[in-house]
Structure formats: C-alpha cells, structure tokens
Amino acid sequence: MKTKTRTKRVYDAPGPEDGRRILVDRLWPRGLTKEKAKIDYWAKDIAPSNELRKWYGHDPAKWDEFQKRYFAELDRNEAGVEALVEAMGKGPVSFVYGSTERTINNAEALKLYLEKRT
C-alpha cells in the first residue's frame, strides 16, 4: 500500500489532514516550540548536507542540479532513508520544512525521490 505524502511549511498550522508530520530539515525551525510544531519524527539524517544546502540557496537556476546532488546523498544514506520510510508508516504523511520557498525545497525533492524508488 502506497503512503499518501504531501509537503507543508512547518510554520503553517497543523491540521488533521497532515497525518504523521515529519520534519525533513537538518536545523530546527527558528522560533517554533516542539509543542507548536507537532512533529512526530525529525528526519534530520536525510536532510541535505550543510554544504549542499548552502550551495543551493533556493536558486531556481540550480534546482535540477540540487535534485541530482541531493538524490546522490540519499543514495549513499540507505540507513537514513530506510528509517524515514519506517517512520512514515502506512497512513498519510506530511513532510514539513522551514523554507519560505514552497515549490523548490528539499521536502519536494525528497518526495520525488521516494516516488521514483517505488
């Protein structure tokens, strides 16, 4: 059974449609308490490396190359990816992220990566 996965900004109010909320950033979001964020699992081990994150800088011109580099990092981190898949379970899941960029961010890239794996 395929898990329904969506992405959502961590600063947006949690809702029942979110399912399990999985934070997919390496850094905890600024100014947000654990209670307010309602995070079920923090998958910081599968977030892009600091070097990749800084290189990318949410530059739309670098999106395709960012995905390639991030997918390569994920391919080298089998244990982290498997832990994430296990944490996702079978119900709906929301990958939550801190970026203000809603379409070209690591959560969207991770969702694409997992869809290509199945």
C-alpha positions as CSV (number, residue, x, y, z in Angstrom):
1,M,0.0,0.0,0.0
2,K,1.4,3.4,-1.0
3,T,1.5,6.1,1.6
4,K,0.0,9.5,0.6
5,T,2.7,12.1,1.1
6,R,2.3,15.8,1.0
7,T,4.6,18.7,1.8
8,K,3.8,21.6,4.1
9,R,5.6,24.5,5.6
10,V,6.3,23.9,9.3
11,Y,5.0,27.4,10.2
12,D,1.6,26.6,8.7
13,A,-1.0,25.5,11.2
14,P,-1.1,21.7,11.7
15,G,-4.3,20.0,10.6
16,P,-5.9,16.6,10.8
17,E,-5.2,16.0,7.1
18,D,-1.4,16.2,7.8
19,G,-1.2,12.6,9.2
20,R,2.3,12.0,10.6
21,R,4.3,15.2,10.5
22,I,7.9,14.5,9.6
23,L,10.4,17.4,9.8
24,V,12.9,16.9,6.9
25,D,15.3,19.8,7.7
26,R,18.7,19.5,9.4
27,L,18.0,22.5,11.6
28,W,15.1,23.0,13.9
29,P,12.9,25.9,12.6
30,R,13.5,29.2,14.3
31,G,11.1,30.4,16.8
32,L,9.0,27.3,16.9
33,T,8.4,25.2,20.0
34,K,8.2,21.4,19.8
35,E,4.6,21.7,21.1
36,K,3.6,24.2,18.4
37,A,5.3,22.3,15.6
38,K,3.6,19.0,16.4
39,I,6.4,17.0,14.8
40,D,6.1,13.2,15.0
41,Y,9.5,12.4,13.7
42,W,12.6,14.6,12.9
43,A,14.4,13.1,9.9
44,K,17.5,15.3,10.2
45,D,19.7,12.5,9.0
46,I,18.2,12.5,5.5
47,A,18.2,16.3,5.1
48,P,20.6,17.8,2.5
49,S,24.1,18.3,3.8
50,N,25.1,21.7,5.0
51,E,27.4,22.1,2.0
52,L,24.6,21.3,-0.4
53,R,22.0,23.4,1.4
54,K,24.4,26.5,1.3
55,W,25.4,25.9,-2.3
56,Y,21.8,25.7,-3.4
57,G,20.4,28.7,-1.6
58,H,17.0,28.1,-3.2
59,D,18.2,29.5,-6.5
60,P,15.7,28.3,-9.2
61,A,18.5,28.0,-11.7
62,K,20.2,25.4,-9.5
63,W,17.0,23.3,-8.8
64,D,17.7,20.5,-11.3
65,E,21.4,20.1,-10.2
66,F,20.3,20.3,-6.5
67,Q,18.0,17.4,-7.0
68,K,20.7,15.3,-8.6
69,R,23.2,16.1,-5.8
70,Y,20.6,15.5,-3.1
71,F,19.4,12.2,-4.7
72,A,23.1,11.1,-4.7
73,E,23.4,12.0,-1.0
74,L,20.2,10.0,-0.3
75,D,21.5,7.0,-2.3
76,R,24.6,7.0,-0.1
77,N,22.4,7.1,3.1
78,E,20.4,3.9,2.8
79,A,20.0,3.6,6.6
80,G,18.6,7.1,6.9
81,V,16.2,6.5,4.0
82,E,15.0,3.2,5.5
83,A,14.5,4.8,8.9
84,L,12.4,7.5,7.3
85,V,10.3,5.0,5.3
86,E,9.7,3.1,8.6
87,A,8.7,6.3,10.4
88,M,6.3,7.2,7.6
89,G,4.1,4.1,8.3
90,K,1.1,3.4,6.2
91,G,-1.2,6.4,6.8
92,P,-0.9,9.9,5.3
93,V,2.3,11.8,5.9
94,S,3.4,15.4,5.6
95,F,7.0,16.3,5.1
96,V,7.3,19.6,6.8
97,Y,10.1,22.1,6.1
98,G,11.1,25.6,7.2
99,S,11.9,27.3,3.9
100,T,9.7,30.1,2.6
101,E,10.1,28.5,-0.9
102,R,7.1,26.3,-1.3
103,T,7.9,24.5,-4.6
104,I,11.7,24.1,-4.9
105,N,12.7,22.9,-1.5
106,N,14.2,19.7,0.0
107,A,10.8,18.3,1.1
108,E,9.6,18.4,-2.5
109,A,12.8,16.8,-3.7
110,L,12.6,14.1,-1.1
111,K,9.0,13.3,-2.0
112,L,10.1,13.0,-5.7
113,Y,13.0,10.8,-4.7
114,L,10.8,8.4,-2.8
115,E,8.2,8.3,-5.6
116,K,10.9,7.3,-8.0
117,R,12.1,4.5,-5.7
118,T,8.7,2.8,-5.6
